[in-house]
Amino acid sequence: MQGHSRLRLLVVEDNRRLCEYVGEALRARGFAVDAVETGNEADAAIATTTYDAIILDLGLPDMDGITWLSAVRNRLNHMPVLILTARDGVENLVSGFNAGADDYLRKPFELEELVARVRALLRRPGHVLGTQLTHGNVSLDTHSRELTVNALPVDLGRRECGALELLLRRADRVVSKTAIEEAIYAFGEEVASNAIEVLIHRLRKRLQQANADIQIHTLRGVGYMLTLSTESRDADGE
């Protein structure tokens, strides 16, 4: 997990003992974990918090997990969802995938396999642990820290690069000022009150100078959001 801000997972599972077991295992491996027991609680969680992935049990007490996923999938953007199920039968798996699930794991399962599956989902291109991040004409290699716009190299400072990485990983989602601070400053390091604003201003300027077709929006009191520019969307026919 080194080099990334702490990834946050939502576990939706009504078996409290299993939920605690899974939560402890994931926290021990560096994830931040929120756990809820019902579909309604899961609704409340995703309304107020941005997650990097969801682990979803199908047998919820207030509704079927597939029903919940079908209802909220369009609100989750590209957030990966791993289904946990004790159900047999191909039709149940097909229903889950049709509802928008990215992977499934049958109960009972080994914790190491669950952790491996979650990390595999997060490593998929465009997800939070992928190494090559591309949005519009902007591409960032998170290993070499090389940024290109229209395939031309662009120089960025270490912290600007770290902020851009986080914004690209969560493109079209709000990223809080605190999340950016945690991603680019060491624990206990002094951070000036306007440091993030200044850093984002510099990053915007560099992207504009390179003719990047992405924009970083400021949501006052909330955070920042990276999107494709309006012109780029129009060109794509959106």
Backbone bond lengths (Angstrom), bond angles and torsions (degrees), N, CA, C in turn:
res aa  C-N    CA-C-N  psi(-1)  N-CA   C-N-CA  omega(-1)  CA-C   N-CA-C  phi
1 M - - - 1.459 - - 1.532 110.59 -
2 Q 1.316 117.45 -3.93 1.443 120.49 -174.47 1.522 110.22 -63.20
3 G 1.355 115.55 141.34 1.452 119.46 176.66 1.509 113.17 89.96
4 H 1.331 119.32 -1.38 1.448 121.98 179.08 1.519 108.40 -124.67
5 S 1.348 116.36 152.27 1.448 118.17 170.13 1.521 106.93 -65.88
6 R 1.328 116.99 158.14 1.455 120.78 -174.86 1.518 110.23 -64.55
7 L 1.313 116.75 126.05 1.461 121.52 -177.29 1.523 109.58 -81.50
8 R 1.333 115.70 137.24 1.471 120.55 -175.32 1.523 109.78 -108.98
9 L 1.320 115.08 128.53 1.461 122.24 179.59 1.520 109.60 -114.86
10 L 1.338 115.39 147.91 1.464 121.48 171.86 1.522 107.92 -110.61
11 V 1.335 116.05 123.48 1.469 121.52 175.90 1.526 107.70 -105.51
12 V 1.337 116.06 121.79 1.469 121.84 179.39 1.524 106.65 -111.95
13 E 1.329 116.64 100.61 1.476 122.06 -171.71 1.527 108.74 -154.63
14 D 1.347 117.32 124.47 1.464 119.65 -174.65 1.527 113.45 -87.58
15 N 1.336 117.23 -10.77 1.464 120.10 174.84 1.526 107.37 -81.22
16 R 1.334 115.95 101.52 1.462 120.39 -171.10 1.519 112.73 -59.67
17 R 1.317 116.28 -39.44 1.465 119.44 -178.64 1.530 111.22 -65.53
18 L 1.335 115.66 -44.79 1.464 120.17 178.01 1.525 110.41 -64.68
19 C 1.327 115.75 -40.55 1.460 121.27 -179.45 1.531 110.97 -60.69
20 E 1.332 116.77 -44.44 1.460 121.38 179.20 1.525 110.73 -65.46
21 Y 1.324 115.57 -40.49 1.465 122.57 179.62 1.532 110.37 -60.98
22 V 1.342 116.02 -48.05 1.467 122.02 179.87 1.528 109.86 -65.89
23 G 1.339 116.43 -44.79 1.460 120.63 -179.49 1.513 112.70 -59.78
24 E 1.327 116.67 -45.12 1.470 120.78 179.35 1.523 111.31 -61.88
25 A 1.334 115.92 -42.10 1.466 120.10 -178.79 1.525 111.45 -64.71
26 L 1.321 116.58 -41.78 1.461 120.09 -179.15 1.533 111.45 -70.95
27 R 1.328 116.56 -38.78 1.475 119.15 177.80 1.526 110.61 -64.40
28 A 1.328 116.39 -37.46 1.462 120.65 179.91 1.525 111.47 -64.04
29 R 1.334 115.84 -21.25 1.467 120.54 179.82 1.524 112.19 -101.37
30 G 1.334 116.34 15.31 1.457 120.23 170.60 1.509 116.71 98.16
31 F 1.338 117.99 0.21 1.458 120.05 178.73 1.531 110.61 -86.29
32 A 1.314 116.36 151.18 1.463 121.58 165.80 1.538 106.06 -92.11
33 V 1.317 117.26 135.24 1.472 120.58 -172.84 1.521 110.45 -130.55
34 D 1.332 115.96 128.85 1.458 122.46 167.73 1.523 107.07 -109.18
35 A 1.327 117.12 139.01 1.463 120.89 -177.64 1.526 110.13 -125.68
36 V 1.329 116.51 133.70 1.464 122.78 175.72 1.520 108.51 -133.01
37 E 1.349 116.00 163.41 1.466 119.83 -173.20 1.518 114.19 -111.84
38 T 1.343 117.89 -12.70 1.474 120.09 -175.50 1.519 110.89 -133.27
39 G 1.334 114.86 164.64 1.452 120.31 175.91 1.515 111.95 -63.95
40 N 1.319 117.55 -38.42 1.463 121.02 179.26 1.525 111.35 -64.69
41 E 1.338 116.63 -40.44 1.466 119.84 177.32 1.529 110.51 -66.70
42 A 1.331 116.27 -35.59 1.467 120.30 177.59 1.527 110.48 -65.54
43 D 1.347 117.16 -38.40 1.468 121.63 175.68 1.524 110.38 -57.63
44 A 1.338 115.36 -47.09 1.466 120.46 -178.99 1.519 111.06 -63.46
45 A 1.340 116.37 -38.12 1.469 121.04 -178.19 1.525 111.27 -65.44
46 I 1.339 117.52 -47.89 1.471 119.11 -176.77 1.524 112.07 -73.85
47 A 1.340 116.54 -16.24 1.466 119.82 177.83 1.522 111.41 -75.26
48 T 1.322 116.93 -23.63 1.466 120.19 -174.05 1.525 114.11 -116.58
49 T 1.328 118.01 -13.39 1.467 121.19 -173.60 1.522 110.60 -134.27
50 T 1.323 116.48 141.52 1.463 121.60 174.94 1.527 109.00 -93.21
51 Y 1.327 116.28 121.09 1.468 121.28 -179.83 1.518 110.28 -106.42
52 D 1.332 115.18 155.74 1.454 120.66 176.81 1.521 111.93 -91.58
53 A 1.339 117.20 -22.03 1.471 121.99 175.76 1.526 108.22 -164.51
54 I 1.340 115.26 158.96 1.459 121.78 178.35 1.532 108.96 -125.20
55 I 1.327 116.04 135.01 1.466 122.56 172.89 1.526 105.67 -108.11
56 L 1.327 116.77 117.08 1.464 121.92 -167.63 1.519 112.30 -122.61
57 D 1.336 116.01 120.73 1.457 121.23 171.89 1.528 108.32 -81.05
58 L 1.318 117.19 142.93 1.468 119.53 -178.52 1.525 112.61 -82.86
59 G 1.342 117.40 -27.69 1.461 119.98 -175.12 1.515 112.12 -93.53
60 L 1.339 117.43 71.42 1.462 121.28 -179.36 1.530 109.89 -86.94
61 P 1.332 118.61 152.35 1.466 120.66 -175.20 1.522 114.61 -70.06
62 D 1.354 117.47 -27.48 1.469 118.82 -175.24 1.520 113.71 -103.63
63 M 1.335 117.22 -15.00 1.467 119.98 178.45 1.524 108.59 -167.10
64 D 1.312 116.35 165.11 1.462 120.70 176.60 1.528 109.08 -76.43
65 G 1.335 115.62 138.99 1.457 120.08 -178.34 1.520 113.20 -58.93
66 I 1.338 117.06 -36.23 1.465 120.81 178.67 1.525 109.91 -65.67
67 T 1.333 116.36 -39.97 1.465 120.58 177.90 1.531 110.10 -61.50
68 W 1.333 115.81 -44.09 1.458 119.71 179.29 1.518 110.78 -61.97
69 L 1.331 116.90 -46.41 1.459 120.68 -177.34 1.529 111.01 -63.64
70 S 1.326 117.17 -42.12 1.468 120.70 178.71 1.521 111.09 -59.01
71 A 1.334 115.70 -38.49 1.464 120.74 -176.39 1.525 112.68 -72.39
72 V 1.345 117.01 -30.87 1.471 119.02 -172.37 1.526 113.83 -110.63
73 R 1.324 118.59 -4.55 1.468 120.26 -172.41 1.528 112.39 -54.00
74 N 1.345 117.48 -40.88 1.463 119.39 -177.51 1.531 112.11 -69.05
75 R 1.337 118.35 -17.34 1.466 121.18 177.17 1.524 111.78 -87.02
76 L 1.306 117.56 -9.80 1.463 121.08 -174.33 1.523 113.12 -96.21
77 N 1.360 116.96 3.26 1.456 120.63 -177.05 1.530 110.02 51.26
78 H 1.328 116.56 -124.31 1.470 119.46 -178.09 1.523 112.11 -103.61
79 M 1.316 117.35 21.50 1.459 121.31 -177.20 1.529 110.69 -64.01
80 P 1.348 118.94 123.53 1.466 119.73 -179.38 1.523 112.47 -69.55
81 V 1.323 114.95 143.32 1.463 122.00 179.55 1.525 108.89 -126.02
82 L 1.323 116.04 123.59 1.468 122.65 176.06 1.521 107.99 -106.24
83 I 1.316 116.18 123.38 1.462 121.33 -179.20 1.532 110.15 -91.47
84 L 1.328 115.78 135.57 1.456 122.56 169.05 1.526 107.52 -104.61
85 T 1.313 117.74 131.76 1.456 118.74 -178.43 1.524 111.74 -148.89
86 A 1.325 115.04 143.20 1.465 120.86 172.06 1.523 109.85 -97.79
87 R 1.338 116.22 -0.36 1.468 120.78 -175.69 1.519 111.70 -79.45
88 D 1.304 115.70 140.96 1.454 121.15 173.66 1.525 108.73 -97.05
89 G 1.298 116.02 170.68 1.465 120.00 174.64 1.508 112.45 100.02
90 V 1.333 113.51 133.11 1.464 120.46 -178.91 1.521 111.32 -62.61
91 E 1.352 116.52 -33.86 1.472 118.87 -175.72 1.527 111.84 -62.00
92 N 1.347 116.78 -33.88 1.461 119.61 178.69 1.532 111.15 -67.81
93 L 1.318 115.61 -39.38 1.464 119.54 178.28 1.519 110.98 -67.05
94 V 1.331 116.13 -42.79 1.463 120.44 178.89 1.523 110.17 -61.10
95 S 1.342 116.36 -41.82 1.469 120.32 178.45 1.516 111.07 -60.72
96 G 1.340 115.78 -41.02 1.453 120.21 178.95 1.512 112.22 -63.52
97 F 1.328 116.91 -45.84 1.464 120.12 179.38 1.525 111.16 -66.25
98 N 1.325 116.80 -38.72 1.467 120.16 178.01 1.521 111.90 -64.22
99 A 1.329 115.52 -29.68 1.474 119.73 179.35 1.524 111.62 -78.46
100 G 1.345 117.29 -11.16 1.458 120.28 176.87 1.511 115.72 116.89
101 A 1.339 118.19 10.67 1.465 120.44 177.37 1.536 109.72 -70.04
102 D 1.325 116.33 151.44 1.465 121.76 178.84 1.528 112.27 -102.47
103 D 1.326 117.00 -24.57 1.463 121.07 -179.67 1.521 107.32 -161.48
104 Y 1.331 116.76 168.01 1.460 120.66 177.76 1.513 109.51 -143.36
105 L 1.319 114.85 157.98 1.453 121.66 177.63 1.520 107.35 -141.31
106 R 1.334 116.53 127.28 1.465 120.06 -179.55 1.517 111.33 -83.46
107 K 1.321 115.75 139.62 1.471 121.81 173.52 1.528 108.37 -81.73
108 P 1.327 118.15 145.84 1.473 127.63 -8.46 1.525 110.37 -74.27
109 F 1.310 116.71 154.66 1.458 120.90 -177.51 1.526 109.57 -135.86
110 E 1.324 115.29 161.65 1.458 121.27 175.13 1.530 108.42 -87.89
111 L 1.323 115.61 136.67 1.467 119.17 -178.76 1.526 112.69 -58.62
112 E 1.326 116.77 -37.95 1.462 119.67 -179.31 1.521 110.90 -62.42
113 E 1.342 116.22 -35.20 1.467 118.59 178.44 1.526 110.26 -69.10
114 L 1.339 116.78 -40.55 1.461 120.03 177.98 1.529 110.39 -59.19
115 V 1.330 117.15 -47.63 1.461 121.22 -179.75 1.530 110.17 -61.34
116 A 1.327 116.63 -42.65 1.469 121.05 -179.70 1.525 110.88 -63.58
117 R 1.352 116.65 -41.07 1.470 120.51 179.62 1.535 110.69 -64.88
118 V 1.336 116.64 -43.06 1.468 120.40 179.56 1.526 109.99 -61.59
119 R 1.327 116.66 -46.53 1.468 119.64 -179.47 1.527 111.13 -64.13
120 A 1.336 116.88 -37.03 1.465 120.22 178.61 1.534 110.60 -63.21
121 L 1.334 116.83 -40.57 1.467 119.98 177.37 1.527 110.98 -63.51
122 L 1.323 115.84 -41.52 1.463 119.79 -177.49 1.525 112.33 -71.97
123 R 1.339 116.80 -18.96 1.473 120.13 178.99 1.525 112.22 -87.21
124 R 1.309 118.62 -9.48 1.459 119.53 -179.73 1.524 110.33 -59.44
125 P 1.350 116.93 149.77 1.469 118.96 -179.44 1.523 111.36 -50.85
126 G 1.339 116.21 131.58 1.449 120.80 179.21 1.509 114.20 89.09
127 H 1.349 117.44 -13.78 1.459 119.28 178.80 1.529 110.07 -94.59
128 V 1.336 115.42 179.97 1.467 118.67 -162.18 1.521 116.06 -71.18
129 L 1.319 119.83 -16.59 1.461 119.25 178.41 1.529 112.97 -110.89
130 G 1.345 117.06 7.56 1.463 120.22 176.05 1.524 110.03 -63.79
131 T 1.326 117.57 152.19 1.464 120.03 -177.11 1.522 112.63 -97.54
132 Q 1.329 119.00 -22.88 1.464 122.62 178.56 1.523 107.72 -112.78
133 L 1.312 116.28 109.71 1.461 121.26 -176.29 1.519 109.06 -106.65
134 T 1.338 116.04 124.88 1.464 120.83 -178.55 1.511 109.74 -131.41
135 H 1.317 115.84 133.56 1.465 121.49 175.24 1.520 106.43 -146.54
136 G 1.324 116.96 119.37 1.453 120.08 -173.98 1.514 110.00 61.11
137 N 1.335 117.00 -132.35 1.472 120.10 -179.38 1.535 112.45 -94.94
138 V 1.335 115.49 14.55 1.469 121.53 -178.59 1.522 109.76 -104.74
139 S 1.328 116.21 131.85 1.462 120.72 178.93 1.527 109.31 -136.64
140 L 1.331 115.82 131.40 1.465 121.07 -178.88 1.523 108.97 -126.48
141 D 1.333 116.04 124.23 1.455 122.34 173.39 1.530 106.78 -91.07
142 T 1.331 116.82 112.70 1.468 119.65 -172.94 1.517 112.74 -76.64
143 H 1.334 118.04 -14.03 1.465 119.65 176.05 1.524 111.12 -82.49
144 S 1.332 115.82 -51.03 1.465 119.89 -177.57 1.528 112.20 -84.37
145 R 1.366 115.89 -12.55 1.468 123.04 -176.64 1.522 110.81 62.59
146 E 1.334 117.04 30.99 1.459 121.26 179.10 1.523 110.14 -96.00
147 L 1.330 115.49 127.46 1.455 122.09 178.30 1.518 108.93 -107.80
148 T 1.329 116.68 133.75 1.454 120.69 172.92 1.524 108.90 -127.80
149 V 1.334 115.40 144.96 1.464 122.88 172.72 1.517 106.53 -126.53
150 N 1.323 116.10 123.00 1.475 120.60 -172.72 1.528 110.90 54.18
151 A 1.343 115.01 38.53 1.473 123.79 178.03 1.527 113.29 68.20
152 L 1.333 118.31 8.18 1.459 121.73 177.41 1.528 109.50 -102.98
153 P 1.343 118.57 136.08 1.465 120.68 -177.25 1.529 112.38 -67.67
154 V 1.328 115.21 143.49 1.466 122.07 178.09 1.523 107.45 -130.11
155 D 1.325 116.54 129.14 1.465 120.85 179.09 1.524 110.25 -80.28
156 L 1.336 115.46 132.10 1.463 121.23 176.59 1.516 108.77 -134.26
157 G 1.322 116.77 144.77 1.453 120.37 173.08 1.522 110.58 -68.78
158 R 1.327 116.24 164.02 1.476 121.01 -176.44 1.521 111.75 -58.15
159 R 1.336 116.73 -45.54 1.459 118.70 -176.82 1.518 112.24 -72.99
160 E 1.340 117.32 -37.81 1.467 119.16 175.40 1.524 110.30 -60.80
161 C 1.340 115.61 -38.93 1.467 120.56 178.88 1.532 110.42 -64.77
162 G 1.324 116.67 -41.91 1.462 120.47 179.23 1.517 112.16 -63.85
163 A 1.338 116.29 -41.37 1.464 120.02 178.34 1.532 110.82 -66.09
164 L 1.339 116.71 -42.20 1.456 120.03 179.37 1.524 110.90 -63.64
165 E 1.339 116.78 -40.31 1.462 119.88 178.35 1.524 110.68 -57.58
166 L 1.315 116.94 -47.48 1.464 120.45 -178.91 1.519 111.02 -63.54
167 L 1.324 117.56 -42.48 1.469 121.03 179.86 1.527 111.44 -66.35
168 L 1.331 117.18 -38.13 1.468 120.25 177.68 1.528 111.24 -67.30
169 R 1.335 116.41 -40.37 1.462 119.92 -179.74 1.529 110.94 -64.67
170 R 1.326 116.16 -27.38 1.464 119.75 -178.99 1.528 110.63 -117.77
171 A 1.325 115.73 37.43 1.462 121.07 -179.17 1.525 110.47 -53.43
172 D 1.325 115.33 139.12 1.474 123.60 -179.94 1.525 112.52 69.35
173 R 1.328 116.48 12.65 1.467 120.46 174.46 1.527 108.95 -126.40
174 V 1.298 115.75 152.16 1.462 120.02 -179.46 1.531 109.40 -74.46
175 V 1.337 115.80 132.86 1.462 122.30 175.72 1.530 106.99 -116.62
176 S 1.302 116.62 122.62 1.464 119.99 -176.38 1.531 111.15 -72.42
177 K 1.309 115.05 156.25 1.468 121.38 175.82 1.527 110.00 -58.78
178 T 1.349 115.79 -39.10 1.463 120.47 179.30 1.523 111.39 -62.23
179 A 1.335 116.88 -41.34 1.469 120.70 179.95 1.522 110.87 -61.97
180 I 1.332 117.00 -39.11 1.466 120.32 178.77 1.531 110.08 -67.62
181 E 1.331 116.55 -42.99 1.468 120.08 177.54 1.522 110.94 -57.45
182 E 1.351 116.10 -46.67 1.463 120.53 -178.26 1.524 111.71 -63.77
183 A 1.338 116.09 -31.23 1.464 120.33 -176.36 1.524 112.45 -76.75
184 I 1.337 117.20 -30.79 1.468 117.69 -170.24 1.526 114.63 -115.92
185 Y 1.331 117.48 -9.25 1.462 120.03 177.50 1.526 110.37 -114.44
186 A 1.299 116.77 143.50 1.458 121.11 178.00 1.526 109.84 -69.48
187 F 1.340 115.61 153.18 1.462 120.37 178.77 1.523 110.35 -58.39
188 G 1.345 117.01 129.19 1.450 121.41 178.72 1.510 114.35 85.61
189 E 1.342 117.42 -5.95 1.467 120.42 -179.84 1.530 109.86 -71.80
190 E 1.312 116.30 138.25 1.470 120.61 179.19 1.526 109.52 -68.49
191 V 1.327 116.17 131.38 1.462 121.40 179.90 1.525 107.97 -125.30
192 A 1.324 116.53 120.85 1.470 120.46 178.25 1.524 109.84 -62.73
193 S 1.337 116.43 150.89 1.467 120.67 -173.71 1.525 112.83 -60.95
194 N 1.342 117.12 -30.84 1.469 119.59 -178.56 1.529 112.30 -106.26
195 A 1.335 117.46 14.84 1.474 121.14 -174.40 1.521 112.23 -59.76
196 I 1.322 117.36 -43.16 1.461 120.01 -177.06 1.525 110.80 -69.58
197 E 1.343 117.30 -40.09 1.460 120.31 177.48 1.528 111.16 -59.46
198 V 1.333 115.90 -44.32 1.470 121.01 179.85 1.531 110.19 -64.26
199 L 1.328 116.15 -43.49 1.462 121.16 -179.50 1.530 111.09 -62.84
200 I 1.333 117.29 -45.26 1.466 120.75 179.49 1.522 110.64 -64.71
201 H 1.325 117.25 -37.16 1.470 121.29 176.62 1.535 110.25 -60.10
202 R 1.337 116.64 -46.10 1.472 120.54 178.55 1.526 110.81 -63.00
203 L 1.328 116.57 -42.74 1.459 121.02 -179.32 1.530 110.79 -63.57
204 R 1.313 117.20 -44.12 1.477 121.03 177.17 1.528 110.68 -57.58
205 K 1.334 114.77 -45.21 1.468 119.96 -177.53 1.530 110.99 -61.34
206 R 1.338 116.35 -43.93 1.474 120.43 179.84 1.528 111.12 -63.67
207 L 1.322 116.66 -41.09 1.465 120.46 179.79 1.524 111.19 -67.34
208 Q 1.326 116.68 -40.69 1.467 120.34 178.57 1.522 110.80 -64.56
209 Q 1.336 116.76 -42.76 1.469 120.43 179.48 1.527 111.70 -62.09
210 A 1.341 116.19 -30.26 1.471 120.81 -179.03 1.532 112.07 -89.90
211 N 1.352 116.80 4.27 1.469 122.14 -178.99 1.534 112.67 60.95
212 A 1.318 115.34 39.67 1.468 119.59 175.59 1.523 109.25 -69.17
213 D 1.334 115.92 144.36 1.471 118.73 179.53 1.533 111.40 -100.23
214 I 1.343 115.62 32.46 1.458 120.42 171.80 1.529 108.36 -118.59
215 Q 1.315 116.02 157.35 1.456 121.71 178.41 1.516 109.51 -129.69
216 I 1.313 115.82 146.21 1.467 121.49 173.94 1.523 107.67 -109.21
217 H 1.317 116.41 114.28 1.454 122.08 -177.88 1.525 109.80 -95.14
218 T 1.325 115.83 140.90 1.462 121.45 173.55 1.520 109.08 -96.09
219 L 1.327 117.28 124.10 1.457 122.54 173.67 1.521 106.03 -107.77
220 R 1.309 115.93 98.79 1.457 121.23 -169.78 1.523 111.72 -56.17
221 G 1.339 114.71 129.57 1.452 120.55 179.95 1.513 113.93 79.08
222 V 1.351 116.95 -2.95 1.476 120.42 -177.08 1.525 111.00 -119.75
223 G 1.347 116.02 -54.44 1.459 118.98 -178.97 1.514 111.12 157.25
224 Y 1.319 115.81 -143.96 1.464 122.15 -175.99 1.522 109.75 -132.54
225 M 1.349 114.91 154.46 1.460 119.89 177.27 1.527 109.15 -140.48
226 L 1.339 115.86 131.62 1.458 121.67 177.92 1.524 108.79 -99.21
227 T 1.343 116.43 127.98 1.465 121.22 178.43 1.520 109.34 -137.57
228 L 1.320 115.76 166.17 1.454 119.86 168.82 1.521 108.34 -67.74
229 S 1.331 116.61 146.37 1.458 119.54 178.40 1.520 109.82 -67.36
230 T 1.320 116.74 158.14 1.464 121.89 -179.60 1.511 110.97 -58.77
231 E 1.333 116.78 -41.52 1.465 120.68 -179.08 1.522 111.18 -61.49
232 S 1.342 116.18 -40.12 1.460 119.84 -179.36 1.519 110.55 -66.50
233 R 1.353 116.34 -41.07 1.459 119.69 178.65 1.523 110.89 -62.37
234 D 1.336 115.81 -42.47 1.459 119.55 179.95 1.521 110.78 -61.71
235 A 1.333 115.83 -38.45 1.457 120.26 179.80 1.516 111.76 -65.77
236 D 1.347 115.24 -31.18 1.463 119.82 178.96 1.518 111.71 -83.12
237 G 1.314 117.21 -3.24 1.449 120.22 178.53 1.501 113.92 81.11
238 E 1.330 117.48 20.03 1.467 119.81 -179.08 1.527 109.66 -84.29
